[in-house]
Amino acid sequence: MDATARMRPTRPGWPEVVLGGLVYLAAFGVVVTLPRIGDPALTGIVGLLVSGAMGLAAFAIAALIRIRGLAAFGIRRATPSHLLVGAGLGVASYLVGTVLSVGFILLTGFSENVQSSYQAGAAAGAVGLILSIVAGAMITPLGEEAFFRGVLANALLGVTKPWLAILLSASIFALAHGLNPVLPTAFVVGLASGFLFHRSGSLWPSVILHGVNNLTAMLVPLAVAQLASGT
């Protein structure tokens, strides 16, 4: 093993977190200044794609700083059992997060549905549903997990106790979603994903967890609306 390989960190550190975070914030700043799209369904689909792209951009910058092996970020094979646990925790996170979100609404009075455009995209026919699933249950989880777990939680796990690293990364992940009813669900997803990432050493179970949560959150309101309309 040469000197460069010995000096290369085995997990991301503060340079990756800081630069990746700056890229994420810069991308967010660019997004909020863009002209609004008039069609709610298209707004939702584009919003989901952008959420994933922001995370992937932050991850890409972080990965290019010092570490060339993607395994250092958790891009490694996962066991089938961890993947199954991820799917189960995805459903559980949705259920727990929904209850906490209702509590958030009751406590704060903030009842605006900030994800209405996402639901509009899923309800916009077969094409809208497919695009929403690809964007919301695949691309968004991949991008957000790559940065918030593969970089942020991963770096914190290297410098503090696991429970604190998971708690801190989940809190930052939740705040990145804004002070709204989505915050409790994002926090629960962050806790579960961080825990699973720590236990499995792989990013893929967390991506599955996040994707199942998003898919459930997308399909349940759609099913409820269809039942209510009698279709």
MORA-V97118 format. One record per backbone hydrogen bond with DSSP energy under -1.0 kcal/mol. CO is the residue of the C=O (numbers start at 1). NH is the residue of the N-H. E is the energy in kcal/mol with one decimal. If there is no record, write none. Layout:
CO|NH|E ; CO|NH|E
This chain:
2|6|-1.9 ; 3|7|-1.9 ; 4|8|-1.3 ; 13|17|-2.1 ; 14|18|-3.1 ; 15|19|-2.3 ; 16|20|-2.2 ; 17|21|-2.5 ; 18|22|-2.3 ; 19|23|-2.2 ; 20|24|-2.3 ; 21|25|-2.6 ; 22|26|-2.6 ; 23|27|-2.6 ; 24|28|-2.2 ; 25|29|-2.4 ; 26|30|-2.1 ; 27|31|-2.2 ; 28|32|-2.2 ; 31|34|-1.3 ; 39|43|-2.5 ; 40|44|-2.3 ; 41|45|-2.1 ; 42|46|-2.7 ; 43|47|-2.5 ; 44|48|-2.1 ; 45|49|-2.0 ; 46|50|-2.7 ; 47|51|-2.2 ; 48|52|-1.9 ; 49|53|-2.4 ; 50|54|-2.7 ; 51|55|-1.5 ; 52|56|-2.3 ; 53|57|-2.6 ; 54|58|-2.2 ; 55|59|-2.5 ; 56|60|-2.7 ; 57|61|-2.1 ; 58|62|-2.1 ; 59|63|-2.8 ; 60|64|-1.3 ; 69|72|-1.6 ; 70|73|-1.8 ; 70|75|-1.9 ; 71|74|-1.7 ; 74|76|-2.1 ; 74|203|-3.3 ; 79|83|-1.8 ; 80|84|-2.4 ; 81|85|-2.4 ; 82|86|-2.2 ; 83|87|-2.0 ; 84|88|-2.4 ; 85|89|-2.9 ; 86|90|-1.7 ; 87|91|-1.5 ; 88|92|-2.2 ; 89|93|-2.8 ; 90|94|-1.5 ; 91|95|-2.1 ; 92|96|-2.8 ; 93|97|-2.7 ; 94|98|-2.2 ; 95|99|-1.8 ; 96|100|-2.3 ; 97|101|-2.4 ; 98|102|-2.0 ; 99|103|-1.9 ; 100|104|-2.4 ; 101|105|-2.2 ; 102|106|-2.4 ; 103|107|-2.2 ; 104|108|-2.5 ; 105|109|-2.6 ; 109|111|-1.1 ; 112|114|-1.2 ; 113|116|-1.5 ; 115|119|-2.0 ; 116|120|-2.2 ; 117|121|-2.1 ; 118|122|-1.9 ; 119|123|-1.5 ; 121|124|-1.1 ; 123|125|-1.5 ; 124|128|-1.2 ; 125|129|-2.3 ; 126|130|-2.5 ; 127|131|-2.7 ; 128|132|-2.3 ; 129|133|-2.4 ; 130|134|-2.5 ; 131|135|-2.7 ; 132|136|-3.4 ; 133|137|-2.3 ; 134|139|-2.4 ; 135|140|-2.6 ; 138|142|-1.8 ; 139|143|-2.6 ; 140|144|-2.8 ; 141|145|-2.5 ; 142|146|-2.0 ; 143|147|-1.6 ; 144|148|-2.7 ; 145|149|-1.7 ; 145|150|-2.6 ; 147|151|-1.2 ; 147|152|-2.8 ; 148|153|-1.9 ; 149|154|-1.6 ; 151|155|-2.4 ; 152|156|-2.3 ; 153|157|-2.4 ; 156|159|-1.4 ; 156|160|-1.7 ; 161|165|-2.6 ; 162|166|-2.7 ; 163|167|-1.9 ; 164|168|-2.9 ; 165|169|-2.3 ; 166|170|-2.1 ; 167|171|-2.0 ; 168|172|-2.3 ; 169|173|-2.3 ; 170|174|-2.4 ; 171|175|-2.5 ; 172|176|-1.8 ; 174|177|-1.5 ; 175|178|-1.7 ; 178|180|-1.5 ; 180|183|-2.0 ; 182|186|-2.6 ; 183|187|-2.3 ; 184|188|-2.3 ; 185|189|-2.7 ; 186|190|-2.5 ; 187|191|-2.5 ; 188|192|-2.7 ; 189|193|-2.9 ; 190|194|-2.4 ; 191|195|-2.5 ; 192|196|-2.3 ; 193|197|-2.7 ; 194|198|-2.3 ; 195|199|-2.2 ; 196|200|-2.6 ; 197|201|-2.4 ; 203|207|-1.9 ; 204|208|-2.5 ; 205|209|-2.5 ; 206|210|-2.7 ; 207|211|-2.7 ; 208|212|-2.8 ; 209|213|-2.3 ; 210|214|-2.5 ; 211|215|-2.7 ; 212|216|-2.7 ; 213|217|-2.6 ; 214|218|-1.3 ; 215|219|-2.5 ; 216|220|-2.6 ; 219|223|-2.8 ; 220|224|-2.6 ; 221|225|-2.4 ; 222|226|-2.0 ; 223|227|-2.3 ; 224|228|-2.4 ; 225|229|-1.7 ; 226|231|-1.9
